[in-house]
Amino acid sequence: MSKKWLAWAGVAAAGIFVVASLGLALGVNAQGRLDLPGRAAPIAGQEHTHVIDVSDAEPLTQAEIDGLLYMREEEKLARDVYMALYDKWGQSVFNTIASSEAKHMDSALDLIVAYGLEDPVAGKAAGEFVNADLQALYDELVAQGSTSLVDALRVGAAIEEIDILDLRAHLAETEQTAITDVYTNLERASQNHLRAFVKQIERQSGADYEPQYMTAEDSAEILAASNAGNGMNQGLSQGESQGQCMGRDQQAESQGRGQGRRGR
């Protein structure tokens, strides 16, 4: 074995050691991405990828802070419930919408990171929540959706109604452009999802859908509208038209069922 070859082997070994050390120092997540200092620890299906500049924004009020943290967990609830119902029924609609909800979680996380808040979802497994009301709601909805496919679809519609109502309530509490832009897009997506779920419910049950948390007037207005596209849900319209996509969002009775489960 030549001295020259041994020298090159030594250089290569040293390089591998340096790379390995760097990886350990920074940390590598389950998806193989580096976790940089100061970045919220990612969870499965959740990667913070978009930076929002709020350097010129006014400080958040407590209501705005509470709203951001709540919506981050409420989007997680939607994703986790749909994942559980997909496991139960094997219907691709739930898997499709769960992927959409993961993107909604990312949008909420973008705001949380931008405003320097602590992410309530960090370190939480599927079905685990900081907010006790959301924890109870998750348990109830999964149990309800496990009784039949139609009940599972109704759970999807209920979640979308709740989300819409909560988003509207939080929109009324803020004038921060970054927040209103995200909330508006999330509500638009939830309306699309609600329409998709209702179509499936009526197809499976043969009966007209009756809103569970929204007023009859608000529900009729949303259901009569056409699906609206937005950057967070590209590709959903096609899936929904094929019956592959179902809903998620609602603001509970007067303000939302999700928030403190005020509704029902």
C-alpha positions as CSV (number, residue, x, y, z in Angstrom):
1,M,0.0,0.0,0.0
2,S,1.6,3.3,-1.1
3,K,2.3,6.2,1.2
4,K,0.4,8.4,-1.2
5,W,-2.8,6.3,-0.9
6,L,-2.5,6.3,2.9
7,A,-2.3,10.0,2.9
8,W,-5.4,10.4,0.8
9,A,-7.2,7.9,3.0
10,G,-6.3,10.0,6.1
11,V,-7.7,13.2,4.5
12,A,-10.9,11.4,3.6
13,A,-11.4,10.1,7.1
14,A,-10.8,13.5,8.6
15,G,-13.4,15.0,6.3
16,I,-16.0,12.4,7.3
17,F,-15.3,13.1,11.0
18,V,-15.8,16.9,10.4
19,V,-19.1,16.4,8.6
20,A,-20.4,14.0,11.3
21,S,-19.4,16.4,14.0
22,L,-21.2,19.2,12.3
23,G,-24.3,17.2,11.9
24,L,-24.3,16.3,15.6
25,A,-23.7,19.9,16.6
26,L,-26.6,21.3,14.5
27,G,-28.9,18.3,14.8
28,V,-30.5,16.4,12.0
29,N,-34.3,15.8,12.0
30,A,-36.2,12.7,11.0
31,Q,-36.6,14.0,7.4
32,G,-32.8,14.4,7.1
33,R,-32.9,18.2,7.3
34,L,-30.7,20.2,9.6
35,D,-32.3,21.8,12.6
36,L,-30.7,25.2,12.8
37,P,-30.4,27.0,16.2
38,G,-33.4,29.1,17.0
39,R,-35.7,27.1,14.7
40,A,-38.8,25.3,16.2
41,A,-38.3,21.6,16.3
42,P,-40.3,20.1,13.3
43,I,-42.8,17.3,13.7
44,A,-43.8,14.7,11.1
45,G,-45.4,16.5,8.1
46,Q,-44.6,20.0,9.5
47,E,-41.7,22.0,8.1
48,H,-41.3,25.7,8.6
49,T,-40.4,26.9,5.1
50,H,-41.7,30.4,4.6
51,V,-40.3,33.5,6.3
52,I,-42.7,36.4,7.0
53,D,-41.3,39.8,7.6
54,V,-43.2,41.6,10.4
55,S,-40.4,43.9,11.4
56,D,-42.6,47.0,10.8
57,A,-45.7,45.5,12.5
58,E,-47.2,46.7,15.7
59,P,-46.7,44.5,18.8
60,L,-49.4,41.8,19.1
61,T,-52.2,42.1,21.5
62,Q,-52.9,39.2,23.9
63,A,-56.0,38.4,21.9
64,E,-53.9,38.1,18.7
65,I,-51.3,36.0,20.4
66,D,-54.0,33.7,21.9
67,G,-55.6,33.4,18.5
68,L,-52.4,32.4,16.7
69,L,-51.6,29.7,19.2
70,Y,-55.1,28.4,19.2
71,M,-55.4,28.3,15.4
72,R,-52.1,26.4,15.2
73,E,-53.5,23.7,17.4
74,E,-56.9,23.8,15.7
75,E,-55.3,23.1,12.4
76,K,-53.4,20.2,14.0
77,L,-56.7,18.9,15.4
78,A,-58.1,18.8,11.8
79,R,-55.1,17.1,10.5
80,D,-55.0,14.5,13.3
81,V,-58.7,13.7,13.2
82,Y,-58.5,13.2,9.4
83,M,-55.5,10.9,9.8
84,A,-57.3,8.8,12.4
85,L,-60.4,8.6,10.2
86,Y,-58.3,7.6,7.2
87,D,-56.8,4.8,9.2
88,K,-60.3,3.7,10.2
89,W,-62.1,3.9,6.9
90,G,-59.3,3.9,4.3
91,Q,-61.0,6.7,2.3
92,S,-58.5,8.8,0.4
93,V,-60.5,12.0,1.0
94,F,-59.3,12.0,4.6
95,N,-55.7,11.5,3.6
96,T,-55.9,14.2,1.0
97,I,-57.4,16.7,3.4
98,A,-55.0,15.8,6.2
99,S,-52.2,16.8,3.8
100,S,-53.9,20.1,3.3
101,E,-54.3,20.7,7.0
102,A,-50.6,20.0,7.4
103,K,-50.0,23.0,5.1
104,H,-52.4,25.1,7.1
105,M,-50.3,24.2,10.2
106,D,-47.3,25.4,8.4
107,S,-49.0,28.7,7.7
108,A,-49.8,29.2,11.3
109,L,-46.3,28.2,12.3
110,D,-44.9,30.8,9.9
111,L,-46.7,33.5,11.9
112,I,-45.7,32.0,15.2
113,V,-42.0,32.1,14.2
114,A,-42.3,35.5,12.7
115,Y,-43.7,37.0,15.9
116,G,-41.3,35.1,18.1
117,L,-43.9,33.0,19.9
118,E,-43.5,29.6,21.4
119,D,-45.0,26.8,19.2
120,P,-47.7,24.9,21.2
121,V,-47.4,22.0,18.8
122,A,-43.7,21.4,19.2
123,G,-43.0,17.9,20.5
124,K,-46.7,16.8,20.4
125,A,-47.6,13.5,18.8
126,A,-50.8,13.0,16.7
127,G,-53.8,13.4,19.0
128,E,-52.0,15.4,21.7
129,F,-52.8,19.0,22.5
130,V,-51.9,21.6,25.0
131,N,-55.4,23.1,25.0
132,A,-57.6,20.9,27.1
133,D,-60.8,21.9,25.1
134,L,-59.2,20.8,21.9
135,Q,-58.0,17.6,23.5
136,A,-61.5,16.8,24.5
137,L,-62.9,17.8,21.1
138,Y,-60.4,15.6,19.3
139,D,-61.3,12.6,21.5
140,E,-65.0,13.1,20.9
141,L,-64.7,13.6,17.1
142,V,-62.6,10.6,16.6
143,A,-65.0,8.5,18.6
144,Q,-68.0,9.9,16.7
145,G,-66.3,9.4,13.3
146,S,-65.5,5.8,14.1
147,T,-69.2,4.7,14.2
148,S,-69.9,4.9,10.4
149,L,-68.5,6.4,7.2
150,V,-71.4,9.0,7.1
151,D,-70.6,10.0,10.7
152,A,-67.0,10.3,9.7
153,L,-67.9,12.6,6.9
154,R,-70.1,14.6,9.2
155,V,-67.2,15.0,11.5
156,G,-65.2,16.5,8.6
157,A,-68.0,19.0,7.9
158,A,-68.3,19.9,11.6
159,I,-64.5,20.6,11.8
160,E,-64.7,22.8,8.8
161,E,-67.7,24.8,10.1
162,I,-65.9,25.2,13.5
163,D,-62.7,26.4,11.8
164,I,-64.6,29.0,9.6
165,L,-66.3,30.4,12.6
166,D,-63.1,30.6,14.7
167,L,-61.2,32.2,11.9
168,R,-63.9,34.8,11.5
169,A,-63.8,35.5,15.2
170,H,-60.0,35.9,15.2
171,L,-60.1,38.1,12.0
172,A,-62.3,40.5,13.9
173,E,-59.6,40.8,16.6
174,T,-56.7,41.8,14.4
175,E,-55.6,44.4,11.9
176,Q,-52.2,42.9,11.4
177,T,-51.8,42.4,7.6
178,A,-49.7,39.2,7.9
179,I,-52.3,37.6,10.1
180,T,-55.4,38.7,8.2
181,D,-53.8,37.4,4.9
182,V,-53.2,33.9,6.4
183,Y,-56.6,33.7,8.2
184,T,-58.4,34.8,5.0
185,N,-56.7,32.1,3.0
186,L,-57.4,29.5,5.6
187,E,-61.1,30.4,5.7
188,R,-61.3,30.2,1.9
189,A,-59.7,26.7,2.0
190,S,-62.1,25.6,4.7
191,Q,-65.1,26.7,2.7
192,N,-63.8,24.5,-0.2
193,H,-63.4,21.6,2.2
194,L,-66.9,22.1,3.7
195,R,-68.5,22.0,0.2
196,A,-66.5,18.8,-0.6
197,F,-67.6,17.1,2.6
198,V,-71.3,18.1,2.1
199,K,-71.3,16.6,-1.4
200,Q,-70.0,13.3,0.0
201,I,-72.4,13.3,2.9
202,E,-75.4,13.9,0.6
203,R,-74.2,11.3,-1.8
204,Q,-73.7,8.7,0.9
205,S,-76.8,9.4,3.0
206,G,-79.3,10.5,0.3
207,A,-80.4,13.4,2.5
208,D,-79.9,17.1,2.5
209,Y,-77.1,18.3,4.7
210,E,-78.0,20.3,7.8
211,P,-75.4,22.6,9.3
212,Q,-74.1,21.5,12.7
213,Y,-72.6,24.8,14.0
214,M,-73.2,27.5,11.5
215,T,-76.4,29.2,10.8
216,A,-78.5,27.9,8.0
217,E,-78.0,31.2,6.1
218,D,-74.2,31.2,6.4
219,S,-74.1,27.5,5.4
220,A,-76.3,28.0,2.4
221,E,-74.2,30.9,1.2
222,I,-71.0,28.9,1.4
223,L,-72.5,25.8,-0.2
224,A,-73.9,27.9,-3.1
225,A,-70.6,29.4,-3.9
226,S,-68.0,27.9,-6.2
227,N,-64.7,26.6,-4.9
228,A,-62.1,29.3,-4.6
229,G,-58.5,28.5,-5.2
230,N,-55.6,29.7,-3.0
231,G,-51.9,29.1,-2.7
232,M,-52.3,26.8,0.3
233,N,-54.6,24.3,-1.4
234,Q,-53.4,23.8,-4.9
235,G,-54.8,20.7,-6.4
236,L,-57.6,20.4,-3.9
237,S,-60.3,21.5,-6.3
238,Q,-59.7,18.6,-8.7
239,G,-59.7,16.1,-5.8
240,E,-62.9,17.6,-4.4
241,S,-64.6,17.4,-7.8
242,Q,-63.7,13.7,-7.9
243,G,-65.0,13.2,-4.4
244,Q,-61.5,12.7,-3.1
245,C,-61.4,15.7,-0.9
246,M,-63.4,16.6,2.2
247,G,-63.6,19.5,4.5
248,R,-62.4,21.1,7.6
249,D,-63.4,24.4,9.3
250,Q,-66.0,26.1,11.4
251,Q,-66.3,28.7,14.1
252,A,-68.4,27.2,16.9
253,E,-71.8,28.5,17.9
254,S,-71.5,32.3,18.1
255,Q,-67.7,32.1,18.1
256,G,-66.7,28.6,17.4
257,R,-67.1,25.1,18.7
258,G,-63.4,24.6,18.7
259,Q,-62.6,27.5,21.0
260,G,-63.6,26.1,24.4
261,R,-66.0,23.9,22.6
262,R,-68.6,26.5,22.6
263,G,-71.3,25.1,20.5
264,R,-73.3,22.0,20.6
